[in-house]
Amino acid sequence: MNLRALAARVVNQVAAQGRSLDTVLPPALGQVRAPRDRPLLQQLCYGTLRWQPRLAWLAGQLLNQPLKARDAELGALLWVGLYQLEHLRIPAHAAVAETVEAARALGRPWATRLVNAVLRGYQRRGAELNRRADGDPVARHAHPDWLLERLRTDWPGEWEAVVAANNRQPPMTLRISRLHHPDPAAYLERLAAAGLDPRPVPGQPWAVSIDPVAEVRSLPGFDHGEVSVQDAAAQLAAVLLEAAPGQRVLDACAAPGGKTAHILELTPGLAELVALDISAERLGRVRENLDRLGLGCTLSSGDAARPEGWWDGTPFDRILLDAPCSATGVIRRHPDIKLLRRPADIPELARTQAAILTALWPLLRPGGMLVYATCSALAAENEQVVEAFLATHGDARERPIAAGWGLARPVGRQILPGQEDRDGFFYARLEKPAEP
């Protein structure tokens, strides 16, 4: 099927139906017969969603009248066409011709003239329209207005850098296994020999970004567990946990298992690590990742907010709570978040985060530590949740994080999207004093 038509269908499923890109893109990629064409389809989908607020504004200026709701897929095709003309190196005549033909592939032959007129109009008027788009905050920054307002409020001096980082393609960052490579230098040499330019992340010797992006199975030693794909910010979780041999550890909300595996790599000899997730299906991904790495732990399906359904009564020395969140810190990797998140989601997520934190605290042994983590850039899900918890739990106190990364907050530290090319993450450490 025409790649532009496939991309339009994927984008429309996200924009009009509220489905995640991770759900709808893989089946579409499966429809592409030539493997060499799959990267282009992926780029069309990710790029169009990354710039959708601006592309939608431009399309609205070029249409004589708004499209009907039943033609939402056609609107998505216009966005795909405009994205190619503005952001890709595809020759303009080829981009226009293929996008016009995509209207036929979508069962709308009547729309070929419309698609052609819109794209040709952009070729003529693009410079003028882009100047006007820059006068509209939503179009200029390619973010929904509610999220721009949140970011301006929380980060008055940094919000423009945050949205700019969200609109850039992220690096491919790897975690080198310390079990296989106590010294990462040899693995960096293998990456270089494979034609992948390795760039170590400052302060994280086993974290490295590569260029160009590679197919994961082509990475040296990937199938043998020598390396995993994980952003440098996410790699800080296991380090901050400071687990020690002989301890019992809980990784709550563990899927897909990157942090679980990193804990096991960092700390051989744990008494037990329990990887908990509410989704039994997602726990299957944890098992797959651990099997590839040659690691194992206890997998448990249950609701972190309701420990009575899965906890055996034995306390934990360490708890990692990677709380469900808005994922506003990882928009550069998941641009569909711009379309899927709604303002009402944030207070609801904050209530869920508080409920899980409160439910898990009694499971922590006196003298133990809990690491609270999110991939959100919003204070309402981060320091505000932890501050409220500390105000109501006298047996909890913060263990400050002394680090060269991120920004110190009233509680915890925040990495903003793009800082040292990391994803956006928040971390806070809470300890329960030992009993006298």
FIDOGU-684984 format. One record per residue (C-alpha): x, z, y; residue in one letter; residue number from 1; chain. Coordinates in pm, 1 decimal, always signed. Example, Ala and Ser with C-alpha at 12.3 -4.5 7.8 and 13.67 -1.06 7.14 Angstrom:
FIDOGU-684984
east  up  north  resn  resi  chain
+1230.0  +780.0  -450.0  a  1  A
+1367.0  +714.0  -106.0  s  2  A
//
This chain:
FIDOGU-684984
east  up  north  resn  resi  chain
+0.0  +0.0  +0.0  m  1  A
+106.6  -61.1  +359.5  n  2  A
+335.7  +228.1  +464.1  l  3  A
+170.6  +264.1  +806.2  r  4  A
-171.5  +286.6  +644.5  a  5  A
-46.9  +556.8  +407.8  l  6  A
+106.1  +745.2  +699.5  a  7  A
-218.5  +723.2  +896.8  a  8  A
-413.1  +866.7  +603.1  r  9  A
-168.6  +1154.7  +565.4  v  10  A
-170.4  +1230.9  +938.6  v  11  A
-549.7  +1214.8  +950.6  n  12  A
-581.8  +1454.4  +658.2  q  13  A
-378.1  +1704.0  +858.7  v  14  A
-532.8  +1640.5  +1201.9  a  15  A
-898.2  +1591.1  +1106.2  a  16  A
-928.0  +1778.6  +777.5  q  17  A
-695.3  +2071.2  +840.7  g  18  A
-482.3  +2015.5  +530.4  r  19  A
-113.0  +2098.8  +524.7  s  20  A
+151.1  +1828.1  +524.0  l  21  A
+317.2  +1990.3  +222.4  d  22  A
-8.2  +1933.6  +30.8  t  23  A
-98.1  +1578.3  +131.9  v  24  A
+240.6  +1407.0  +165.8  l  25  A
+365.5  +1427.8  -197.1  p  26  A
+69.1  +1230.1  -343.5  p  27  A
+120.0  +964.8  -74.9  a  28  A
+490.7  +939.6  -155.6  l  29  A
+389.5  +886.7  -517.6  g  30  A
+200.5  +572.6  -413.9  q  31  A
+515.9  +412.0  -273.7  v  32  A
+664.2  +193.3  -544.3  r  33  A
+1004.0  +129.5  -387.6  a  34  A
+1205.7  +455.3  -360.3  p  35  A
+1392.5  +312.5  -61.0  r  36  A
+1062.7  +308.5  +135.6  d  37  A
+979.3  +675.2  +82.6  r  38  A
+1210.5  +811.1  +355.4  p  39  A
+1034.9  +587.2  +610.3  l  40  A
+692.1  +714.9  +507.8  l  41  A
+816.6  +1070.9  +535.6  q  42  A
+967.3  +1000.8  +876.7  q  43  A
+644.2  +838.4  +1001.2  l  44  A
+437.7  +1139.9  +893.5  c  45  A
+670.0  +1411.2  +1020.3  y  46  A
+752.0  +1232.9  +1344.4  g  47  A
+392.9  +1144.6  +1427.8  t  48  A
+279.9  +1503.5  +1371.8  l  49  A
+576.8  +1637.6  +1567.9  r  50  A
+473.6  +1433.9  +1873.2  w  51  A
+97.0  +1415.8  +1808.8  q  52  A
-15.8  +1596.1  +2127.4  p  53  A
+174.5  +1344.4  +2338.1  r  54  A
+82.7  +1044.4  +2122.3  l  55  A
-285.3  +1139.0  +2140.4  a  56  A
-262.8  +1157.4  +2519.2  w  57  A
-98.9  +814.2  +2534.5  l  58  A
-355.4  +661.3  +2301.2  a  59  A
-634.5  +803.1  +2514.5  g  60  A
-492.5  +628.5  +2820.7  q  61  A
-469.5  +295.9  +2639.8  l  62  A
-818.4  +295.4  +2488.1  l  63  A
-1111.0  +172.0  +2694.3  n  64  A
-1330.9  +437.2  +2534.2  q  65  A
-1275.7  +719.2  +2283.2  p  66  A
-1298.5  +633.8  +1915.1  l  67  A
-1595.4  +759.3  +1717.0  k  68  A
-1541.7  +1052.6  +1483.1  a  69  A
-1580.3  +826.1  +1181.0  r  70  A
-1278.7  +627.8  +1305.2  d  71  A
-1040.7  +926.1  +1313.4  a  72  A
-815.3  +752.6  +1060.0  e  73  A
-783.2  +460.0  +1299.7  l  74  A
-683.5  +701.3  +1575.8  g  75  A
-411.9  +837.7  +1348.0  a  76  A
-289.5  +481.2  +1291.7  l  77  A
-256.1  +434.0  +1667.5  l  78  A
-43.1  +749.1  +1684.3  w  79  A
+176.6  +615.1  +1403.0  v  80  A
+219.1  +286.8  +1589.2  g  81  A
+304.9  +454.5  +1917.8  l  82  A
+551.6  +685.6  +1745.0  y  83  A
+741.1  +385.2  +1606.6  q  84  A
+761.0  +215.0  +1945.1  l  85  A
+878.9  +528.6  +2124.2  e  86  A
+1104.5  +700.6  +1871.0  h  87  A
+1224.1  +466.2  +1595.0  l  88  A
+1473.0  +182.9  +1593.0  r  89  A
+1236.7  -51.2  +1412.1  i  90  A
+1213.2  -378.7  +1607.0  p  91  A
+901.5  -363.8  +1824.2  a  92  A
+753.5  -687.9  +1690.0  h  93  A
+784.3  -559.8  +1331.4  a  94  A
+634.8  -220.3  +1416.3  a  95  A
+337.1  -383.2  +1588.9  v  96  A
+277.8  -641.2  +1315.7  a  97  A
+294.5  -387.3  +1032.2  e  98  A
+68.0  -141.8  +1214.4  t  99  A
-188.2  -413.6  +1291.3  v  100  A
-184.8  -514.5  +925.5  e  101  A
-235.2  -148.4  +831.1  a  102  A
-580.0  -161.9  +991.9  a  103  A
-678.8  -414.4  +724.9  r  104  A
-529.7  -194.7  +451.9  a  105  A
-748.3  +91.0  +579.1  l  106  A
-1058.5  -125.6  +539.1  g  107  A
-1101.6  -188.9  +912.1  r  108  A
-1022.7  -558.0  +969.5  p  109  A
-1235.7  -547.2  +1285.2  w  110  A
-982.4  -306.9  +1438.4  a  111  A
-678.2  -537.2  +1417.9  t  112  A
-736.1  -665.1  +1770.3  r  113  A
-781.8  -312.2  +1900.0  l  114  A
-458.5  -189.4  +1740.3  v  115  A
-270.0  -491.7  +1869.0  n  116  A
-407.8  -444.7  +2221.9  a  117  A
-317.1  -74.0  +2233.5  v  118  A
+38.8  -126.6  +2109.6  l  119  A
+99.7  -430.9  +2329.1  r  120  A
-40.2  -233.7  +2620.5  g  121  A
+209.2  +42.2  +2553.0  y  122  A
+494.2  -209.2  +2548.1  q  123  A
+390.6  -322.4  +2895.8  r  124  A
+299.1  +14.2  +3046.2  r  125  A
+511.0  +260.2  +2847.7  g  126  A
+740.7  +369.2  +3131.7  a  127  A
+450.2  +436.0  +3367.5  e  128  A
+244.5  +616.9  +3103.6  l  129  A
+534.2  +839.3  +3001.0  n  130  A
+590.0  +942.1  +3363.2  r  131  A
+223.9  +1040.0  +3385.3  r  132  A
+236.4  +1216.4  +3049.3  a  133  A
+515.8  +1436.7  +3181.8  d  134  A
+269.7  +1570.3  +3440.7  g  135  A
+43.6  +1707.4  +3165.8  d  136  A
+194.0  +2021.3  +3004.1  p  137  A
+42.9  +1955.8  +2660.1  v  138  A
+160.7  +1593.5  +2656.5  a  139  A
+498.7  +1673.9  +2810.5  r  140  A
+589.7  +1944.2  +2562.0  h  141  A
+387.1  +1811.3  +2265.8  a  142  A
+240.5  +2155.3  +2193.7  h  143  A
-118.4  +2282.1  +2212.9  p  144  A
-200.4  +2464.3  +2535.3  d  145  A
-274.3  +2799.7  +2369.9  w  146  A
+68.1  +2805.6  +2203.9  l  147  A
+244.9  +2706.9  +2525.9  l  148  A
+72.4  +2996.3  +2700.4  e  149  A
+176.9  +3240.1  +2425.9  r  150  A
+536.5  +3125.6  +2440.3  l  151  A
+547.2  +3142.5  +2820.9  r  152  A
+414.5  +3498.6  +2807.7  t  153  A
+648.2  +3621.2  +2533.7  d  154  A
+957.0  +3426.4  +2639.4  w  155  A
+938.7  +3350.1  +3014.5  p  156  A
+1305.6  +3256.3  +3032.7  g  157  A
+1335.6  +3078.1  +2698.6  e  158  A
+1004.0  +2906.8  +2624.6  w  159  A
+1114.0  +2558.6  +2735.3  e  160  A
+1417.6  +2575.8  +2506.6  a  161  A
+1188.9  +2690.3  +2223.9  v  162  A
+947.7  +2397.6  +2255.2  v  163  A
+1238.1  +2154.2  +2289.8  a  164  A
+1388.6  +2291.7  +1967.6  a  165  A
+1050.8  +2262.9  +1794.4  n  166  A
+1047.1  +1891.9  +1879.4  n  167  A
+1388.7  +1820.4  +1728.8  r  168  A
+1454.5  +1736.5  +1366.9  q  169  A
+1614.0  +2038.9  +1195.2  p  170  A
+1943.6  +2032.4  +1007.9  p  171  A
+1962.7  +2051.7  +631.7  m  172  A
+2114.1  +2395.1  +568.9  t  173  A
+2247.6  +2513.2  +235.2  l  174  A
+2318.4  +2852.5  +80.8  r  175  A
+2629.7  +2847.8  -133.7  i  176  A
+2602.6  +3079.6  -434.4  s  177  A
+2847.0  +3367.9  -413.7  r  178  A
+2825.2  +3404.1  -791.3  l  179  A
+2974.5  +3056.5  -833.0  h  180  A
+3187.0  +3054.9  -517.4  h  181  A
+3323.4  +3393.2  -403.4  p  182  A
+3521.7  +3183.1  -156.4  d  183  A
+3301.9  +2904.7  -13.7  p  184  A
+3595.2  +2691.4  +105.1  a  185  A
+3624.1  +2497.5  -221.3  a  186  A
+3258.0  +2401.4  -213.3  y  187  A
+3288.4  +2283.1  +148.6  l  188  A
+3565.5  +2050.3  +30.4  e  189  A
+3333.4  +1908.7  -238.1  r  190  A
+3066.4  +1842.1  +22.7  l  191  A
+3318.3  +1659.0  +239.3  a  192  A
+3438.2  +1456.5  -60.4  a  193  A
+3076.2  +1355.2  -124.2  a  194  A
+3051.2  +1213.6  +228.3  g  195  A
+2848.2  +1504.1  +363.9  l  196  A
+2989.6  +1650.4  +683.4  d  197  A
+2975.5  +2031.2  +630.1  p  198  A
+2929.7  +2253.8  +935.7  r  199  A
+2958.8  +2627.2  +852.9  p  200  A
+2709.9  +2848.4  +1036.4  v  201  A
+2885.0  +3098.5  +1268.4  p  202  A
+2900.6  +3444.8  +1114.3  g  203  A
+2756.6  +3327.9  +780.1  q  204  A
+3037.9  +3189.3  +562.7  p  205  A
+2808.4  +3091.2  +272.3  w  206  A
+2562.9  +2907.0  +499.8  a  207  A
+2645.0  +2546.3  +585.2  v  208  A
+2458.6  +2259.6  +748.6  s  209  A
+2526.3  +1905.3  +633.4  i  210  A
+2494.7  +1563.3  +783.9  d  211  A
+2345.7  +1330.3  +681.6  p  212  A
+2046.6  +1486.6  +507.5  v  213  A
+2087.3  +1445.5  +131.0  a  214  A
+1850.4  +1430.7  -163.6  e  215  A
+1877.4  +1780.2  -310.8  v  216  A
+1961.6  +1672.4  -663.2  r  217  A
+2257.3  +1474.8  -529.7  s  218  A
+2419.0  +1789.5  -387.9  l  219  A
+2734.3  +1886.7  -580.6  p  220  A
+2645.8  +2146.4  -842.8  g  221  A
+2278.2  +2172.0  -743.2  f  222  A
+2146.6  +2142.1  -1099.5  d  223  A
+2392.0  +2410.4  -1210.7  h  224  A
+2282.8  +2663.8  -949.4  g  225  A
+2584.5  +2640.4  -722.2  e  226  A
+2382.0  +2576.6  -407.3  v  227  A
+2028.8  +2606.3  -269.1  s  228  A
+1851.7  +2472.6  +38.2  v  229  A
+1769.2  +2757.5  +278.5  q  230  A
+1787.0  +2789.3  +654.9  d  231  A
+2057.8  +3016.4  +791.1  a  232  A
+1803.5  +3248.5  +955.0  a  233  A
+1624.9  +3303.9  +624.7  a  234  A
+1959.4  +3382.8  +461.4  q  235  A
+1991.1  +3693.3  +677.8  l  236  A
+1708.3  +3874.7  +495.3  a  237  A
+1901.9  +3960.6  +180.6  a  238  A
+2206.5  +4066.5  +383.6  v  239  A
+2001.3  +4300.7  +603.5  l  240  A
+1844.4  +4459.6  +295.5  l  241  A
+2180.0  +4608.0  +195.3  e  242  A
+2074.4  +4652.1  -166.7  a  243  A
+2320.6  +4818.1  -405.6  a  244  A
+2372.9  +4807.6  -783.6  p  245  A
+2140.3  +5041.9  -969.9  g  246  A
+1863.3  +5021.1  -709.7  q  247  A
+1505.0  +4911.6  -760.9  r  248  A
+1402.1  +4641.0  -512.6  v  249  A
+1067.0  +4485.5  -418.5  l  250  A
+1049.4  +4138.9  -267.7  d  251  A
+692.6  +4125.9  -137.1  a  252  A
+529.7  +3787.6  -63.0  c  253  A
+823.5  +3636.1  -251.8  a  254  A
+729.3  +3271.1  -312.7  a  255  A
+893.4  +3023.1  -321.9  p  256  A
+1178.3  +3256.6  -415.1  g  257  A
+1470.9  +3167.3  -190.2  g  258  A
+1515.4  +3523.5  -67.8  k  259  A
+1457.9  +3661.5  -419.0  t  260  A
+1741.9  +3448.3  -550.6  a  261  A
+1969.0  +3541.7  -262.9  h  262  A
+1916.7  +3914.6  -328.8  i  263  A
+2015.2  +3860.0  -692.5  l  264  A
+2319.9  +3656.6  -593.6  e  265  A
+2434.9  +3921.4  -346.4  l  266  A
+2373.9  +4223.8  -567.1  t  267  A
+2437.0  +4184.7  -940.6  p  268  A
+2354.3  +4499.2  -1131.5  g  269  A
+2025.0  +4593.8  -969.7  l  270  A
+1815.3  +4823.5  -1185.6  a  271  A
+1520.4  +4591.2  -1123.2  e  272  A
+1399.8  +4338.0  -871.7  l  273  A
+1024.3  +4281.5  -858.8  v  274  A
+916.3  +3953.2  -697.8  a  275  A
+555.0  +3988.5  -589.4  l  276  A
+320.0  +3718.4  -468.7  d  277  A
-55.8  +3696.8  -439.8  i  278  A
-53.0  +3346.3  -590.5  s  279  A
+24.4  +3311.2  -959.8  a  280  A
+76.0  +2937.8  -902.1  e  281  A
+336.2  +3000.5  -631.6  r  282  A
+510.4  +3251.6  -860.6  l  283  A
+567.6  +2956.2  -1089.9  g  284  A
+789.0  +2807.2  -818.4  r  285  A
+983.8  +3133.8  -801.9  v  286  A
+1045.7  +3113.0  -1175.9  r  287  A
+1156.5  +2748.7  -1150.0  e  288  A
+1403.8  +2830.2  -874.3  n  289  A
+1544.2  +3129.6  -1061.4  l  290  A
+1576.2  +2928.4  -1383.7  d  291  A
+1781.2  +2660.9  -1206.2  r  292  A
+2010.6  +2929.7  -1066.9  l  293  A
+2041.8  +3110.5  -1397.9  g  294  A
+1885.4  +3426.8  -1253.5  l  295  A
+1600.2  +3649.5  -1362.1  g  296  A
+1377.7  +3929.2  -1234.8  c  297  A
+1032.1  +4078.5  -1283.8  t  298  A
+758.0  +3849.4  -1155.9  l  299  A
+431.6  +4013.2  -1055.3  s  300  A
+111.9  +3853.1  -927.5  s  301  A
-81.3  +4077.5  -691.5  g  302  A
-192.1  +4153.4  -337.7  d  303  A
+77.8  +4333.6  -142.0  a  304  A
-195.3  +4503.7  +62.2  a  305  A
-345.0  +4652.9  -258.0  r  306  A
-59.6  +4805.2  -461.5  p  307  A
-301.4  +4988.1  -690.9  e  308  A
-356.1  +4655.4  -866.0  g  309  A
+6.2  +4599.9  -967.3  w  310  A
+237.1  +4894.4  -885.3  w  311  A
+358.5  +5102.8  -1180.8  d  312  A
+412.7  +5418.2  -972.8  g  313  A
+793.8  +5402.4  -969.0  t  314  A
+920.6  +5392.7  -609.0  p  315  A
+1154.5  +5131.1  -466.5  f  316  A
+1488.4  +5190.0  -297.2  d  317  A
+1455.4  +4870.4  -94.2  r  318  A
+1155.5  +4662.7  +9.2  i  319  A
+1167.9  +4320.2  +169.0  l  320  A
+837.6  +4237.3  +335.7  l  321  A
+847.2  +3871.2  +434.4  d  322  A
+502.2  +3895.8  +586.1  a  323  A
+251.6  +3608.8  +602.6  p  324  A
+260.1  +3478.1  +958.8  c  325  A
+182.5  +3190.7  +1194.4  s  326  A
+513.6  +3017.7  +1107.1  a  327  A
+556.8  +2937.5  +1476.6  t  328  A
+930.6  +2987.0  +1430.7  g  329  A
+961.3  +2696.7  +1185.4  v  330  A
+757.1  +2427.3  +1362.4  i  331  A
+1060.7  +2199.2  +1363.8  r  332  A
+1040.0  +2196.6  +981.7  r  333  A
+659.3  +2204.1  +963.3  h  334  A
+522.5  +2012.0  +1265.0  p  335  A
+170.2  +2022.7  +1123.5  d  336  A
+159.2  +2387.0  +1237.2  i  337  A
+90.9  +2256.6  +1588.4  k  338  A
-239.4  +2115.5  +1464.6  l  339  A
-332.0  +2369.5  +1196.7  l  340  A
-286.1  +2697.1  +1384.9  r  341  A
-559.2  +2830.2  +1612.5  r  342  A
-546.8  +3108.5  +1876.5  p  343  A
-775.5  +3329.7  +1666.4  a  344  A
-525.4  +3317.5  +1378.6  d  345  A
-273.2  +3538.0  +1557.4  i  346  A
-468.5  +3865.8  +1583.6  p  347  A
-598.7  +3813.7  +1230.7  e  348  A
-246.1  +3765.7  +1097.9  l  349  A
-126.7  +4073.6  +1289.2  a  350  A
-397.4  +4279.6  +1119.6  r  351  A
-289.7  +4146.6  +780.6  t  352  A
+75.8  +4222.7  +853.3  q  353  A
-7.7  +4577.3  +960.5  a  354  A
-221.7  +4630.1  +650.2  a  355  A
+54.9  +4515.9  +414.6  i  356  A
+321.1  +4721.1  +591.8  l  357  A
+100.1  +5031.1  +574.2  t  358  A
+17.2  +4971.5  +208.0  a  359  A
+378.0  +4921.7  +98.7  l  360  A
+530.2  +5214.5  +288.7  w  361  A
+425.6  +5479.5  +31.9  p  362  A
+607.3  +5275.5  -235.9  l  363  A
+943.9  +5331.9  -63.4  l  364  A
+1157.0  +5612.8  -197.3  r  365  A
+1273.9  +5878.3  +56.0  p  366  A
+1613.3  +5761.4  +176.0  g  367  A
+1511.2  +5400.8  +120.2  g  368  A
+1477.9  +5109.8  +362.3  m  369  A
+1219.4  +4839.2  +427.9  l  370  A
+1304.2  +4510.0  +599.2  v  371  A
+1011.6  +4355.8  +788.1  y  372  A
+1052.4  +3981.8  +839.8  a  373  A
+848.3  +3691.7  +973.6  t  374  A
+918.1  +3331.1  +1066.3  c  375  A
+705.9  +3374.7  +1379.7  s  376  A
+821.4  +3345.7  +1740.0  a  377  A
+530.4  +3554.3  +1872.7  l  378  A
+561.6  +3920.0  +1973.2  a  379  A
+211.2  +4001.2  +1847.1  a  380  A
+328.5  +3942.4  +1489.1  e  381  A
+672.1  +4093.5  +1529.5  n  382  A
+781.3  +4387.9  +1741.1  e  383  A
+422.5  +4478.2  +1832.5  q  384  A
+329.0  +4519.9  +1465.3  v  385  A
+636.0  +4734.3  +1397.7  v  386  A
+597.0  +4942.9  +1715.1  e  387  A
+236.3  +5022.9  +1626.4  a  388  A
+341.7  +5121.8  +1274.1  f  389  A
+618.0  +5351.7  +1398.1  l  390  A
+375.9  +5517.6  +1640.5  a  391  A
+147.2  +5619.3  +1353.3  t  392  A
+399.0  +5701.0  +1079.4  h  393  A
+613.9  +6003.0  +1148.6  g  394  A
+819.2  +5947.8  +834.1  d  395  A
+939.9  +5607.3  +952.5  a  396  A
+1223.1  +5533.5  +1190.4  r  397  A
+1402.5  +5219.0  +1292.6  e  398  A
+1749.8  +5142.1  +1167.2  r  399  A
+1884.0  +4922.1  +1448.8  p  400  A
+2036.4  +4585.6  +1366.2  i  401  A
+2378.3  +4542.0  +1525.2  a  402  A
+2445.4  +4168.8  +1513.2  a  403  A
+2582.0  +3878.3  +1710.8  g  404  A
+2279.7  +3659.8  +1636.4  w  405  A
+1939.2  +3663.3  +1800.0  g  406  A
+1797.6  +3872.9  +2081.1  l  407  A
+1743.7  +4248.7  +2076.6  a  408  A
+1377.2  +4344.7  +2108.8  r  409  A
+1217.9  +4688.5  +2170.8  p  410  A
+1222.8  +4704.0  +1790.5  v  411  A
+1421.0  +4463.2  +1573.3  g  412  A
+1587.2  +4132.8  +1660.9  r  413  A
+1440.1  +3789.5  +1723.1  q  414  A
+1605.2  +3456.7  +1651.9  i  415  A
+1433.0  +3189.1  +1856.0  l  416  A
+1393.8  +2838.3  +1712.3  p  417  A
+1709.8  +2639.4  +1763.4  g  418  A
+1936.8  +2931.6  +1851.0  q  419  A
+2270.3  +2833.3  +1690.1  e  420  A
+2055.5  +2572.9  +1510.5  d  421  A
+1869.4  +2838.9  +1310.6  r  422  A
+1496.4  +2858.2  +1249.0  d  423  A
+1294.9  +3117.7  +1438.5  g  424  A
+1286.3  +3453.9  +1256.5  f  425  A
+1217.2  +3816.2  +1337.5  f  426  A
+1375.3  +4110.1  +1153.0  y  427  A
+1328.1  +4484.8  +1178.9  a  428  A
+1461.2  +4756.6  +947.1  r  429  A
+1265.5  +5075.9  +882.5  l  430  A
+1400.9  +5370.3  +690.5  e  431  A
+1233.8  +5670.0  +534.0  k  432  A
+1444.0  +5986.4  +578.3  p  433  A
+1566.4  +6148.1  +260.2  a  434  A
+1391.9  +6463.8  +155.1  e  435  A
+1589.0  +6780.5  +243.8  p  436  A
//
